[in-house]
Amino acid sequence: MSYLELRNIKKSYYLGNQEFPVLTGIDLAFNQGEFVSILGESGGGKTTLMNIIGGLDSNYSGDVVLNGKSLRHDTSKQLDAYRRQTIGFIFQNFNLISHLTIFQNVMVSLQMTTLSHREQEQRAHELLTKVGLKEHMKKYPNQISGGQKQRVAIARALASDPEIIIADEPTGALDSQNTQEILQLLDEIATEGKLVITVTHSQTVADYGTRIVRLADGKIGEDTTIKKPYTASNANELSTRTLKFGATLKMALENMRYNLKRNLLIVFGAAIGIFSVIVMLGLGNGVQGYINHEIYSQVNPNAVQVTKNVSTDSSPDMNKISVSGKDKSRIKDIKNVQSIDNGFFVQGGSQLRQGRKTASVSFMQTYNKTILSKSISKGKAPKDGQIMLTKEIAEKFNKKNPNSMVGKKITFYQNTLDKQKRPVVLSKTLTVSGVSKANTGSTSVTYNTMKTIYQDKGLTIKPNFVTVEIAGNVKNVKPVTNKIKAFKNDKGKAAYQITGVGGFVDTLNTYITLAVNVLATIAGISLLVSAIMIIVVLYISVSERTKEIGILRALGASKGSIRNLFFSEAFFIGLFSSVLAIVLAEILQMVANNIAQSGINYSIMQISTGNLIFGFVVSVVISLLAALAPAGTAARLDPIESLSYE
Ligand SMILES: Nc1ncnc2c1ncn2[C@@H]1O[C@H](COP(=O)(O)OP(=O)(O)OP(=O)(O)O)[C@@H](O)[C@H]1O
């Protein structure tokens, strides 16, 4: 049994329905240690036959049998493995990958072996030294001569220590000196017990081998052994696997570096979209934060004041407007209600006096949780026996320095009616506990103080409002106020009225979020443009690298590896553009916040880690999606057509 047998190989090309038979029945047997030259006229089908032997073409009739096993039923993956492990290709035009160094060109093939990375590098070194290129390993293909390129191709073909070397006119592009040297190398390979099959036009080349086969009219015309074949090798081929993902990532990086300018522009273009989205989201957070900050610095949005809903034209009846225990208990039962405090307000009829100075107070209420302690510019919230003044009232007593009123005694007067509806003047001397900032807060005492002021004249008070505090996020406020508003009185009208900003803040936040999302979506349109740009660029890359794809497939790379190569490139575009976008957004944030701090004393752009992660993920996902079609096209390319692509 011969090592390699061709049994009745037939192959035709078709143009439309017209058949062009090229091989019309080839029967040949080869053994290891042979150096076979296939001679024939131009267009005689030599390359076609080589592609069939090399496992690049499986569209033929007949059978190729290796060591007794037919290739006919091999799947495309098995043929990939056959090319990787058993076949080493050498081409007339060298077919080196131009953006890889000499060393890396050999490494591509070695990366498909199961050797460790160190062993691969060591072997690449040995092979290049063997073909006389020790000094040139770091050069690129365009920096070496034709003869040197063919030696690189030979070193690469030998990488996995294959048993069959197929050389398609290996000296066709070389001068006689280089031809001699290459033939010597091929002969050496045969002496090591490999099967070397070369296609040639030249009788001189043919005479160098051990056997000459002539093709004529698609058949074997003549088959002569001119020398005794060398002894077959016992060595085993190296075991192989398809390119690892890490290797394709590295190759993609190499290619991007080779086309650096173009790739930088693409990365920059793609980054603009991501940048706009991140900035919009950050600005949204900032604006929302700023508005909330402004509101929260004035009032506590988690507290609302609840009063009874009574018609204003009827004379206020204390019993009607007071909030009863029953009212309080039904409010208390609402989810998230944390506390209910009694409150009392008086509208008009109040006056403050210190020495000869007086000030009338239009509205006076008990201190409660809607008032924030940060609204006090000097001093503290009132305790029993104390009073807090607004800045406007304090100025009536000390125009220049209203804050100096803190700690001073002041007498409070209140006109009211007793049980018999006779006018009474209430009065109490209180200590000023604090002064509130301009336009915030109100003149206030504690509920207890208010109670004793009335008690001194034998009067009792009942709360005419309550302060309801809502637990947790400001979002909890609206549901509570909605429930309070839903309670009806015996006239079927709303039982209570509410004052407080929580519900409003919540609604405002909803609108801001909506506006930000709309803006971010508009910014997202530029992502679509980036995606289209990446698709176009990858298609260009596929067509530019068609030859490289053919070379990789000939070396045994699977369709999956080719697909991964383009996915890797897209991944890097996504990765780099999102990193660039993040850096640019952070810089803009710094500048914008610097300006904002000096203007409104607030960081107006607040890009969260979540925004950054979102930008990163969107960028990578969009790039990978954009790569789907181009990577698929690349993987489906026919290896033979790709190799002959100019
Ligand atoms: N893809 C193809 N479609 C149609 N015809 C093809 C195709 N590839 C090759 N042929 C034809 O098949 C014939 C054999 O081509 P092949 O390349 O195998 O010849 P060859 O002997 O290697 O020629 P040369 O020595 O000039 O390289 C030629 O006539 C060629 O035009």
The ligand as an SDF file (V2000), in Angstrom:
LIG
                    3D

 31 33  0  0  0  0  0  0  0  0999 V2000
  -12.0870   28.5950  -10.6680 N   0  0  0  0  0  0  0  0  0  0  0  0
  -11.9970   28.2780  -11.9560 C   0  0  0  0  0  0  0  0  0  0  0  0
  -13.0650   28.4070  -12.7440 N   0  0  0  0  0  0  0  0  0  0  0  0
  -13.0010   28.0650  -14.0460 C   0  0  0  0  0  0  0  0  0  0  0  0
  -11.9140   27.5890  -14.6370 N   0  0  0  0  0  0  0  0  0  0  0  0
  -10.8070   27.4200  -13.8830 C   0  0  0  0  0  0  0  0  0  0  0  0
  -10.7800   27.7680  -12.5190 C   0  0  0  0  0  0  0  0  0  0  0  0
   -9.5570   27.5020  -12.0190 N   0  0  0  0  0  0  0  0  0  0  0  0
   -8.8400   27.0290  -13.0470 C   0  0  0  0  0  0  0  0  0  0  0  0
   -9.5820   26.9640  -14.1660 N   0  0  0  0  0  0  0  0  0  0  0  0
   -9.1590   26.4860  -15.4600 C   0  0  0  0  0  0  0  0  0  0  0  0
   -8.7370   25.1540  -15.2910 O   0  0  0  0  0  0  0  0  0  0  0  0
   -7.5900   24.9110  -16.0700 C   0  0  0  0  0  0  0  0  0  0  0  0
   -6.4880   24.3600  -15.1630 C   0  0  0  0  0  0  0  0  0  0  0  0
   -6.0450   25.3610  -14.3230 O   0  0  0  0  0  0  0  0  0  0  0  0
   -4.7900   25.1370  -13.3680 P   0  0  0  0  0  0  0  0  0  0  0  0
   -4.5930   26.4050  -12.6630 O   0  0  0  0  0  0  0  0  0  0  0  0
   -5.0040   23.9220  -12.5880 O   0  0  0  0  0  0  0  0  0  0  0  0
   -3.6470   24.9110  -14.4390 O   0  0  0  0  0  0  0  0  0  0  0  0
   -2.0720   24.8100  -14.2750 P   0  0  0  0  0  0  0  0  0  0  0  0
   -1.6510   23.5860  -14.9220 O   0  0  0  0  0  0  0  0  0  0  0  0
   -1.7240   24.9620  -12.8240 O   0  0  0  0  0  0  0  0  0  0  0  0
   -1.6020   26.0700  -15.0820 O   0  0  0  0  0  0  0  0  0  0  0  0
   -0.2930   26.9770  -14.8860 P   0  0  0  0  0  0  0  0  0  0  0  0
    0.8580   26.0870  -15.1280 O   0  0  0  0  0  0  0  0  0  0  0  0
   -0.4360   28.0210  -15.9460 O   0  0  0  0  0  0  0  0  0  0  0  0
   -0.3640   27.5220  -13.5250 O   0  0  0  0  0  0  0  0  0  0  0  0
   -7.2450   26.2070  -16.7570 C   0  0  0  0  0  0  0  0  0  0  0  0
   -7.7040   26.1640  -18.0880 O   0  0  0  0  0  0  0  0  0  0  0  0
   -7.9860   27.2490  -15.9640 C   0  0  0  0  0  0  0  0  0  0  0  0
   -8.3830   28.2880  -16.8290 O   0  0  0  0  0  0  0  0  0  0  0  0
  1  2  1  0
  2  3  1  0
  2  7  2  0
  3  4  2  0
  4  5  1  0
  5  6  2  0
  6  7  1  0
  6 10  1  0
  7  8  1  0
  8  9  2  0
  9 10  1  0
 10 11  1  0
 11 12  1  0
 11 30  1  0
 12 13  1  0
 13 14  1  0
 13 28  1  0
 14 15  1  0
 15 16  1  0
 16 17  2  0
 16 18  1  0
 16 19  1  0
 19 20  1  0
 20 21  2  0
 20 22  1  0
 20 23  1  0
 23 24  1  0
 24 25  2  0
 24 26  1  0
 24 27  1  0
 28 29  1  0
 28 30  1  0
 30 31  1  0
M  END
$$$$
